[in-house]
Amino acid sequence: MKSIFMKYRIFIGIFLVFSSVTLYLFYVALKPSKSLPIYNPSDVNPELVDSTVQYISKYHTIADFSFTNQNGKTITQKDYEGKIYVADFFFTTCGSICPKMTANLFEVQKAIINNPKVMLLSHTVFPETDSVPALKAYAVKYGVNDKKWNLVTGDKKEIYTMARKSYLAVKLGKPSELYDMVHTENFVLVDAKRRVRGFYDGTKKEDIQKLIEDINFLSNE
């Protein structure tokens, strides 16, 4: 037996190496690779989407916008062109989920602070009270980095339109009050092509960790 092994040892060695390589290649080929969905209005809870766009099932992108940030600067889609970003909706006097959401978004800011591909964008749902000074005070309180994170206010109709027609993330408020909105806990991940790639519960640490992982995944695509 030993003599047979010695005689064919080279062949056996080559066979074992070949088998190992083949098994590895099969594993790589069959292993599911990570991917992120591309969301369209028809994929999302209808409560969060304006009725005029609920039927759209492909090619949905974030519309152009123009708002004013915590420093009184006009912020448009040009400031986010080619960027991955996280969008959310809040208001400065919110005493329920907003403080927790903002604190968690600060953790996202820390994670992406040195990544030039990524930014953050928070919209107030109460622009009538959230003035530029109010946003600035809130930004200072929560450690907002002006180069990475814009808190924006503007025309309520425009914010409403962005929330429900572009980001697909905010519930309808009182029907008796035009353009009323009920902000949700949703953080919305937008890719560099202005497509919605994910929704995350901004109050849950596990969702924040997943959000950071997905941002890194998009950054390396």
Backbone as JSON, one array per atom type, in Angstrom:
{
  "sequence": "MKSIFMKYRIFIGIFLVFSSVTLYLFYVALKPSKSLPIYNPSDVNPELVDSTVQYISKYHTIADFSFTNQNGKTITQKDYEGKIYVADFFFTTCGSICPKMTANLFEVQKAIINNPKVMLLSHTVFPETDSVPALKAYAVKYGVNDKKWNLVTGDKKEIYTMARKSYLAVKLGKPSELYDMVHTENFVLVDAKRRVRGFYDGTKKEDIQKLIEDINFLSNE",
  "N": [[0.83, -1.21, 0.0], [1.91, 1.19, 0.82], [3.89, 1.52, -1.07], [2.37, 1.88, -3.36], [1.1, 4.27, -2.77], [3.32, 5.97, -2.7], [4.1, 5.8, -5.33], [2.03, 7.02, -6.68], [1.85, 9.49, -5.53], [2.23, 12.13, -6.43], [0.2, 12.42, -8.31], [-2.01, 12.04, -6.62], [-1.68, 14.22, -4.93], [-2.03, 16.38, -6.72], [-4.66, 15.86, -7.45], [-6.01, 16.26, -5.0], [-5.52, 18.99, -4.54], [-6.76, 20.1, -6.8], [-9.39, 19.26, -6.3], [-9.97, 20.69, -3.97], [-9.78, 23.35, -4.84], [-11.83, 23.34, -6.74], [-14.1, 22.82, -5.12], [-14.07, 25.15, -3.56], [-14.53, 27.11, -5.51], [-17.1, 26.38, -6.3], [-18.43, 26.92, -3.91], [-18.11, 29.7, -3.71], [-19.51, 30.47, -5.99], [-22.1, 29.59, -5.45], [-22.72, 30.81, -3.07], [-24.83, 33.25, -1.73], [-24.61, 36.57, -2.82], [-24.28, 39.79, -1.28], [-26.85, 42.15, -1.62], [-28.78, 45.12, -2.24], [-32.18, 46.1, -2.22], [-33.98, 48.02, -4.72], [-36.16, 50.5, -4.14], [-39.5, 51.25, -5.09], [-42.48, 53.3, -5.35], [-44.71, 51.48, -5.4], [-43.8, 49.4, -3.9], [-43.93, 49.99, -1.26], [-45.45, 50.6, 1.98], [-48.67, 51.78, 1.52], [-49.67, 53.8, 3.15], [-47.62, 55.52, 3.57], [-47.12, 56.76, 1.24], [-47.87, 59.1, -1.32], [-51.03, 59.19, -2.92], [-51.0, 59.68, -5.63], [-48.73, 58.58, -6.71], [-48.57, 55.95, -6.05], [-48.85, 53.81, -7.79], [-46.51, 53.52, -9.23], [-43.95, 51.43, -10.31], [-41.33, 51.16, -11.1], [-38.16, 52.74, -11.83], [-38.17, 54.87, -10.03], [-37.03, 57.89, -8.6], [-35.41, 60.29, -6.41], [-36.83, 63.49, -6.31], [-35.97, 66.8, -7.6], [-35.01, 69.39, -5.3], [-35.29, 72.24, -3.05], [-34.26, 73.76, -0.23], [-33.79, 75.41, 2.98], [-31.0, 75.48, 5.1], [-29.61, 74.92, 8.47], [-27.83, 76.98, 8.66], [-28.79, 78.99, 7.18], [-28.31, 78.66, 4.53], [-29.07, 77.91, 1.12], [-30.05, 74.74, 0.19], [-29.79, 72.29, -2.25], [-30.55, 69.61, -4.6], [-28.16, 69.56, -5.92], [-26.19, 69.81, -4.01], [-26.09, 67.29, -3.07], [-25.44, 65.74, -5.14], [-24.37, 62.84, -6.73], [-23.89, 61.67, -4.31], [-24.22, 59.32, -1.61], [-26.84, 59.2, 0.68], [-28.53, 59.71, 3.85], [-31.84, 60.25, 4.66], [-34.28, 61.91, 6.71], [-37.21, 62.75, 8.73], [-38.34, 65.2, 11.0], [-39.0, 67.23, 13.97], [-38.07, 70.13, 15.81], [-39.15, 70.55, 18.35], [-40.15, 68.18, 19.15], [-40.87, 65.73, 21.51], [-40.93, 63.03, 21.73], [-40.06, 60.55, 19.8], [-38.1, 61.87, 18.32], [-35.68, 62.97, 19.64], [-34.28, 60.59, 20.21], [-34.0, 59.5, 17.65], [-32.43, 61.48, 16.43], [-30.13, 61.37, 18.01], [-29.3, 58.8, 17.33], [-28.84, 59.17, 14.63], [-26.69, 60.81, 14.83], [-24.79, 58.94, 15.58], [-24.56, 57.61, 13.18], [-23.47, 59.68, 11.72], [-20.95, 59.83, 12.94], [-19.9, 57.45, 12.05], [-19.63, 57.87, 9.33], [-18.07, 60.05, 8.99], [-15.55, 60.41, 7.85], [-15.95, 59.61, 5.31], [-16.17, 60.65, 2.16], [-18.19, 60.19, 0.38], [-20.67, 60.17, 1.52], [-23.58, 61.67, 3.03], [-25.92, 63.41, 5.23], [-29.4, 64.21, 5.68], [-31.88, 66.03, 7.1], [-35.29, 66.77, 7.41], [-37.54, 69.22, 8.55], [-40.88, 68.74, 9.73], [-42.45, 70.65, 10.62], [-42.24, 73.39, 9.46], [-43.26, 75.9, 9.9], [-42.69, 76.61, 12.48], [-40.09, 75.81, 12.9], [-37.62, 77.61, 12.47], [-34.65, 79.04, 10.9], [-32.84, 79.85, 13.02], [-33.87, 78.17, 15.05], [-33.35, 75.63, 14.03], [-30.57, 75.8, 13.97], [-29.89, 75.96, 16.68], [-30.77, 73.47, 17.49], [-29.08, 71.88, 15.97], [-26.58, 72.48, 17.09], [-26.98, 71.52, 19.67], [-27.16, 68.76, 19.24], [-24.78, 68.03, 18.09], [-24.31, 68.33, 15.31], [-22.5, 68.08, 12.32], [-21.73, 70.54, 10.13], [-20.72, 70.12, 7.58], [-21.41, 67.62, 6.85], [-24.06, 67.15, 7.43], [-27.23, 68.33, 6.92], [-29.85, 70.2, 8.31], [-33.01, 70.94, 7.37], [-35.42, 73.46, 6.4], [-38.43, 74.88, 4.99], [-40.85, 75.57, 2.39], [-43.96, 74.28, 3.33], [-45.61, 72.71, 1.7], [-43.81, 71.81, -0.23], [-42.05, 70.29, 1.32], [-43.8, 68.33, 2.22], [-44.44, 67.16, -0.24], [-41.94, 66.09, -1.0], [-41.6, 64.28, 1.1], [-43.67, 62.37, 0.82], [-43.87, 61.76, -1.89], [-41.33, 61.4, -2.89], [-39.44, 60.35, -0.89], [-41.07, 58.49, 0.33], [-41.97, 58.06, 2.98], [-43.49, 59.22, 5.04], [-46.41, 59.59, 7.02], [-49.82, 60.53, 6.29], [-51.28, 63.41, 7.7], [-53.77, 65.19, 9.54], [-56.71, 65.18, 7.67], [-58.16, 67.51, 7.44], [-56.33, 69.52, 7.57], [-54.37, 71.03, 5.31], [-51.65, 69.56, 3.69], [-50.69, 68.41, 6.01], [-48.56, 66.46, 8.09], [-47.47, 63.4, 9.58], [-44.67, 62.65, 11.12], [-42.46, 59.84, 10.82], [-40.57, 57.07, 12.22], [-38.75, 56.44, 10.32], [-35.6, 56.13, 8.69], [-34.21, 56.92, 5.63], [-32.4, 55.42, 3.1], [-30.54, 56.62, 0.46], [-29.18, 56.18, -2.74], [-26.28, 56.97, -4.85], [-27.42, 57.45, -7.26], [-29.79, 58.57, -6.78], [-31.76, 56.85, -5.93], [-34.07, 55.05, -3.85], [-32.87, 52.93, -1.4], [-33.21, 51.67, 1.02], [-35.03, 51.27, 4.16], [-35.1, 52.18, 7.57], [-35.54, 51.7, 11.03], [-35.28, 54.39, 12.95], [-35.12, 54.46, 15.68], [-34.03, 52.2, 16.68], [-31.21, 50.42, 17.7], [-30.15, 48.17, 16.42], [-31.08, 48.47, 13.83], [-29.76, 50.77, 13.12], [-27.12, 49.9, 13.07], [-27.3, 48.13, 10.93], [-27.94, 49.95, 8.92], [-25.56, 51.45, 8.78], [-23.84, 49.44, 7.89], [-25.0, 48.93, 5.39], [-24.61, 51.38, 4.14], [-21.84, 51.36, 3.93], [-21.61, 49.21, 2.2], [-22.81, 50.23, -0.17], [-21.02, 52.27, -0.64], [-18.81, 50.9, -1.47], [-19.53, 49.71, -3.8]],
  "CA": [[0.0, 0.0, 0.0], [2.81, 2.34, 0.92], [4.58, 1.68, -2.35], [1.37, 2.42, -4.3], [0.94, 5.69, -2.43], [4.53, 6.69, -3.12], [4.12, 5.83, -6.78], [1.02, 7.94, -7.21], [1.72, 10.62, -4.6], [2.11, 13.39, -7.17], [-1.15, 12.44, -8.86], [-2.95, 12.23, -5.5], [-1.54, 15.61, -4.47], [-2.67, 17.25, -7.7], [-6.1, 15.62, -7.36], [-6.53, 16.91, -3.79], [-5.49, 20.44, -4.77], [-7.81, 20.37, -7.78], [-10.69, 19.1, -5.63], [-10.14, 21.8, -3.03], [-10.05, 24.56, -5.63], [-13.16, 23.18, -7.34], [-15.09, 22.99, -4.06], [-14.08, 26.56, -3.19], [-15.19, 27.86, -6.57], [-18.53, 26.08, -6.2], [-18.92, 27.63, -2.73], [-18.2, 31.12, -4.05], [-20.55, 30.65, -6.99], [-23.41, 29.32, -4.88], [-22.97, 31.67, -1.91], [-25.57, 34.45, -2.15], [-23.87, 37.81, -2.61], [-25.09, 40.84, -0.67], [-27.43, 43.15, -2.52], [-29.82, 45.95, -1.63], [-33.28, 46.33, -3.15], [-34.28, 49.38, -5.18], [-37.58, 50.66, -3.8], [-40.4, 52.1, -5.85], [-43.7, 53.55, -4.56], [-45.6, 50.32, -5.29], [-43.2, 48.42, -2.98], [-43.93, 50.55, 0.09], [-46.74, 50.76, 2.65], [-49.41, 52.89, 0.9], [-49.9, 54.88, 4.1], [-46.46, 56.41, 3.54], [-46.92, 57.21, -0.14], [-48.96, 59.89, -1.88], [-51.86, 58.35, -3.79], [-50.73, 59.96, -7.04], [-47.55, 57.85, -7.2], [-48.57, 54.59, -5.5], [-48.84, 52.82, -8.87], [-45.2, 53.47, -9.88], [-43.26, 50.2, -9.93], [-39.92, 51.17, -11.51], [-37.49, 53.99, -12.21], [-38.43, 55.96, -9.09], [-35.87, 58.59, -8.05], [-35.71, 61.47, -5.59], [-37.04, 64.68, -7.14], [-35.19, 68.0, -7.27], [-35.54, 70.1, -4.14], [-34.59, 73.45, -2.63], [-34.64, 74.11, 1.13], [-32.82, 76.25, 3.68], [-30.44, 74.71, 6.22], [-29.42, 75.53, 9.78], [-26.97, 78.16, 8.53], [-29.43, 79.93, 6.27], [-27.84, 78.39, 3.17], [-29.98, 77.15, 0.28], [-29.57, 73.39, -0.09], [-30.53, 71.66, -3.35], [-30.05, 68.29, -4.98], [-26.78, 69.72, -6.38], [-25.32, 69.58, -2.86], [-26.07, 65.84, -2.82], [-25.21, 65.08, -6.42], [-23.37, 61.78, -6.69], [-23.68, 61.25, -2.92], [-25.1, 58.43, -0.86], [-27.24, 59.95, 1.87], [-29.63, 59.25, 4.7], [-32.83, 61.31, 4.86], [-35.32, 61.63, 7.69], [-38.14, 63.84, 8.99], [-38.36, 65.44, 12.44], [-39.21, 68.64, 14.3], [-37.17, 70.44, 16.92], [-39.84, 70.52, 19.65], [-40.65, 66.81, 19.37], [-40.37, 65.17, 22.76], [-41.12, 61.58, 21.74], [-39.01, 59.76, 19.16], [-37.09, 62.68, 17.62], [-34.37, 63.01, 20.28], [-33.61, 59.3, 20.04], [-33.63, 59.4, 16.24], [-31.32, 62.39, 16.16], [-28.95, 60.8, 18.68], [-28.86, 57.66, 16.53], [-28.28, 59.69, 13.38], [-25.36, 61.29, 15.21], [-23.92, 57.77, 15.52], [-24.3, 57.4, 11.75], [-22.53, 60.74, 11.34], [-19.61, 59.44, 13.39], [-19.44, 56.33, 11.23], [-19.36, 58.28, 7.94], [-17.45, 61.37, 9.05], [-14.39, 60.46, 6.95], [-16.33, 59.05, 4.01], [-16.63, 61.79, 1.36], [-19.3, 59.79, -0.49], [-21.91, 60.04, 2.28], [-24.08, 62.83, 3.78], [-27.18, 63.24, 5.94], [-30.36, 65.28, 5.36], [-33.06, 65.97, 7.97], [-36.3, 67.76, 7.05], [-38.56, 69.46, 9.57], [-42.26, 68.64, 9.28], [-43.11, 71.85, 11.14], [-41.45, 74.54, 9.02], [-43.84, 77.15, 10.4], [-42.06, 76.94, 13.77], [-38.66, 75.5, 12.87], [-36.89, 78.64, 11.73], [-33.21, 78.81, 10.8], [-32.24, 79.85, 14.37], [-34.3, 76.98, 15.79], [-32.58, 74.51, 13.49], [-29.16, 75.96, 14.37], [-29.79, 75.59, 18.09], [-30.92, 72.01, 17.54], [-27.86, 71.31, 15.4], [-25.52, 72.62, 18.1], [-27.32, 70.64, 20.78], [-26.96, 67.34, 18.91], [-23.46, 67.79, 17.52], [-24.38, 68.22, 13.85], [-21.37, 68.59, 11.55], [-22.33, 71.26, 9.01], [-20.2, 69.66, 6.3], [-21.95, 66.3, 6.57], [-25.46, 66.97, 7.83], [-28.09, 69.52, 6.81], [-31.21, 70.23, 8.84], [-33.6, 71.91, 6.44], [-36.79, 73.94, 6.5], [-38.85, 75.47, 3.73], [-42.29, 75.58, 2.16], [-44.54, 73.05, 3.86], [-46.1, 71.9, 0.59], [-42.65, 71.18, -0.86], [-41.57, 69.25, 2.23], [-44.82, 67.28, 2.15], [-44.28, 66.49, -1.53], [-40.73, 65.28, -0.93], [-41.78, 63.21, 2.08], [-44.62, 61.33, 0.41], [-43.72, 61.4, -3.3], [-39.94, 61.02, -3.19], [-38.83, 59.47, 0.12], [-42.03, 57.42, 0.63], [-41.63, 57.77, 4.37], [-44.23, 59.99, 6.04], [-47.85, 59.36, 7.01], [-50.7, 61.66, 6.13], [-51.78, 63.95, 8.96], [-55.21, 65.44, 9.57], [-57.25, 65.53, 6.35], [-58.69, 68.87, 7.49], [-55.22, 70.46, 7.5], [-53.66, 70.83, 4.06], [-50.24, 69.2, 3.76], [-50.29, 67.99, 7.35], [-47.77, 65.23, 8.06], [-47.08, 62.76, 10.82], [-43.35, 62.08, 10.84], [-42.28, 58.47, 11.29], [-39.22, 56.74, 12.7], [-37.97, 55.97, 9.18], [-34.44, 56.69, 8.03], [-34.27, 56.46, 4.24], [-31.08, 55.38, 2.47], [-30.6, 57.0, -0.95], [-27.87, 55.94, -3.35], [-25.69, 58.06, -5.63], [-28.27, 57.65, -8.43], [-31.03, 59.15, -6.25], [-32.75, 55.79, -5.76], [-34.27, 54.61, -2.46], [-32.29, 51.59, -1.26], [-33.52, 51.02, 2.29], [-35.75, 51.97, 5.23], [-34.56, 51.71, 8.85], [-36.18, 52.28, 12.22], [-34.3, 55.29, 13.55], [-35.1, 54.36, 17.14], [-33.49, 50.89, 17.07], [-29.76, 50.31, 17.53], [-29.83, 47.14, 15.43], [-31.33, 49.04, 12.51], [-28.69, 51.75, 12.87], [-25.96, 49.12, 12.68], [-27.54, 47.64, 9.57], [-27.84, 51.11, 8.06], [-24.13, 51.74, 8.59], [-23.3, 48.36, 7.05], [-25.5, 49.11, 4.03], [-23.91, 52.55, 3.61], [-20.5, 50.9, 3.54], [-21.77, 48.36, 1.02], [-23.02, 51.1, -1.32], [-19.78, 53.03, -0.84], [-17.81, 50.04, -2.11], [-20.07, 49.11, -5.02]],
  "C": [[0.86, 1.25, 0.0], [3.5, 2.6, -0.41], [3.64, 2.26, -3.41], [1.18, 3.92, -4.06], [2.13, 6.51, -2.91], [4.56, 6.84, -4.63], [3.19, 6.88, -7.35], [0.87, 9.22, -6.37], [1.54, 11.96, -5.33], [0.7, 13.52, -7.74], [-2.18, 12.72, -7.77], [-2.89, 13.67, -5.0], [-2.23, 16.59, -5.4], [-4.19, 17.11, -7.63], [-6.71, 16.34, -6.15], [-6.56, 18.42, -3.95], [-6.61, 20.84, -5.72], [-9.19, 20.3, -7.14], [-10.98, 20.26, -4.7], [-10.5, 23.09, -3.76], [-11.45, 24.5, -6.23], [-14.26, 23.4, -6.31], [-15.2, 24.44, -3.65], [-14.8, 27.39, -4.24], [-16.69, 27.62, -6.59], [-19.15, 26.85, -5.04], [-19.12, 29.11, -3.04], [-19.34, 31.37, -5.02], [-21.95, 30.51, -6.41], [-23.75, 30.21, -3.69], [-23.7, 32.93, -2.35], [-24.77, 35.71, -1.82], [-24.82, 38.86, -2.04], [-25.62, 41.77, -1.74], [-28.49, 43.93, -1.75], [-30.93, 46.17, -2.64], [-33.32, 47.79, -3.6], [-35.78, 49.57, -5.0], [-38.29, 51.64, -4.72], [-41.68, 52.29, -5.02], [-44.6, 52.33, -4.38], [-45.07, 49.27, -4.32], [-43.41, 48.79, -1.51], [-45.35, 50.61, 0.65], [-47.49, 51.97, 2.08], [-49.67, 54.05, 1.85], [-48.79, 55.93, 4.05], [-46.24, 57.06, 2.19], [-48.13, 58.0, -0.63], [-49.71, 59.06, -2.92], [-51.55, 58.54, -5.27], [-49.53, 59.18, -7.6], [-47.53, 56.39, -6.75], [-48.46, 53.51, -6.58], [-47.45, 52.62, -9.48], [-44.4, 52.27, -9.38], [-41.81, 50.13, -10.4], [-39.47, 52.59, -11.85], [-37.77, 55.16, -11.27], [-37.11, 56.56, -8.59], [-36.32, 59.79, -7.23], [-35.78, 62.7, -6.48], [-36.08, 65.8, -6.74], [-35.82, 68.71, -6.08], [-34.72, 71.36, -3.87], [-35.12, 73.86, -1.26], [-33.55, 74.98, 1.75], [-32.31, 75.51, 4.91], [-30.23, 75.54, 7.48], [-28.53, 76.77, 9.76], [-27.54, 79.2, 7.58], [-29.01, 79.76, 4.83], [-28.9, 77.58, 2.4], [-29.32, 75.82, -0.09], [-30.44, 72.78, -1.19], [-29.95, 70.28, -3.62], [-28.61, 68.38, -5.47], [-25.78, 69.46, -5.24], [-25.18, 68.1, -2.54], [-25.82, 65.05, -4.09], [-24.08, 64.06, -6.32], [-23.08, 61.26, -5.29], [-24.66, 60.16, -2.51], [-25.56, 59.25, 0.34], [-28.42, 59.31, 2.6], [-30.56, 60.44, 4.94], [-33.8, 60.9, 5.96], [-36.15, 62.88, 7.89], [-38.33, 63.96, 10.5], [-38.94, 66.82, 12.7], [-38.54, 68.91, 15.64], [-37.84, 70.37, 18.29], [-40.43, 69.15, 19.97], [-40.03, 66.24, 20.64], [-40.49, 63.66, 22.82], [-39.94, 60.88, 21.08], [-37.88, 60.58, 18.55], [-35.73, 62.72, 18.33], [-33.58, 61.71, 20.11], [-33.15, 59.11, 18.61], [-32.42, 60.27, 15.93], [-30.04, 61.89, 16.8], [-28.4, 59.62, 17.88], [-28.27, 58.11, 15.19], [-26.9, 60.31, 13.62], [-24.35, 60.14, 15.18], [-23.58, 57.42, 14.06], [-23.3, 58.44, 11.27], [-21.11, 60.38, 11.74], [-19.03, 58.36, 12.49], [-19.03, 56.77, 9.83], [-18.58, 59.58, 7.87], [-16.27, 61.5, 8.09], [-14.67, 59.85, 5.58], [-16.91, 60.18, 3.15], [-17.83, 61.47, 0.47], [-20.66, 59.92, 0.19], [-22.26, 61.33, 3.03], [-25.4, 62.47, 4.46], [-28.09, 64.44, 5.63], [-31.63, 65.09, 6.18], [-34.01, 67.11, 7.64], [-37.26, 67.97, 8.23], [-39.95, 69.3, 8.96], [-43.09, 69.79, 9.82], [-42.31, 73.1, 10.75], [-41.98, 75.88, 9.53], [-43.24, 77.57, 11.74], [-40.55, 76.7, 13.76], [-37.92, 76.46, 11.93], [-35.42, 78.26, 11.64], [-32.55, 78.84, 12.18], [-32.62, 78.62, 15.2], [-33.54, 75.75, 15.33], [-31.12, 74.58, 13.93], [-28.97, 75.55, 15.81], [-29.88, 74.08, 18.26], [-29.65, 71.32, 17.04], [-26.71, 71.36, 16.4], [-25.74, 71.64, 19.25], [-26.96, 69.19, 20.49], [-25.66, 67.06, 18.15], [-23.44, 67.6, 16.01], [-23.13, 68.84, 13.21], [-21.92, 69.22, 10.28], [-21.89, 70.75, 7.64], [-20.81, 68.32, 5.89], [-23.47, 66.22, 6.69], [-26.2, 68.3, 7.74], [-29.44, 69.27, 7.45], [-31.92, 71.3, 8.04], [-35.07, 72.23, 6.74], [-37.15, 74.56, 5.15], [-40.36, 75.48, 3.62], [-42.89, 74.24, 2.55], [-45.04, 72.13, 2.75], [-44.95, 71.15, -0.07], [-42.09, 70.05, 0.01], [-42.52, 68.05, 2.21], [-44.64, 66.46, 0.87], [-43.05, 65.58, -1.53], [-40.93, 64.06, -0.03], [-42.59, 62.06, 1.52], [-44.49, 60.92, -1.06], [-42.31, 60.96, -3.66], [-39.4, 60.0, -2.2], [-39.76, 58.36, 0.59], [-41.98, 57.04, 2.1], [-42.48, 58.46, 5.43], [-45.74, 59.77, 5.89], [-48.62, 60.67, 6.84], [-51.22, 62.1, 7.5], [-53.3, 64.14, 8.92], [-55.71, 65.86, 8.2], [-57.75, 66.97, 6.29], [-57.59, 69.93, 7.37], [-54.35, 70.15, 6.28], [-52.17, 70.61, 4.29], [-49.77, 68.88, 5.18], [-49.57, 66.64, 7.25], [-47.54, 64.71, 9.47], [-45.74, 62.1, 10.57], [-43.26, 60.68, 11.44], [-40.84, 58.27, 11.76], [-38.28, 56.37, 11.55], [-36.74, 56.82, 8.87], [-34.45, 56.09, 6.63], [-32.87, 56.54, 3.64], [-31.25, 55.61, 0.97], [-29.22, 56.79, -1.56], [-27.44, 57.11, -4.23], [-26.48, 58.35, -6.91], [-29.66, 58.14, -8.03], [-32.15, 58.12, -6.13], [-32.86, 55.4, -4.3], [-33.8, 53.17, -2.35], [-32.6, 50.93, 0.08], [-34.27, 51.92, 3.25], [-35.31, 51.35, 6.55], [-35.29, 52.42, 9.98], [-35.13, 53.09, 12.96], [-34.24, 55.25, 15.06], [-34.42, 53.08, 17.62], [-32.01, 50.78, 16.72], [-29.41, 49.28, 16.46], [-30.06, 47.62, 14.0], [-30.25, 50.05, 12.14], [-27.43, 51.02, 12.43], [-26.1, 48.6, 11.26], [-27.43, 48.78, 8.56], [-26.39, 51.44, 7.76], [-23.49, 50.7, 7.69], [-23.73, 48.55, 5.59], [-24.88, 50.34, 3.36], [-22.52, 52.14, 3.12], [-20.56, 50.03, 2.29], [-21.95, 49.22, -0.24], [-21.76, 51.89, -1.66], [-18.75, 52.23, -1.62], [-18.31, 49.38, -3.38], [-19.27, 49.52, -6.25]]
}
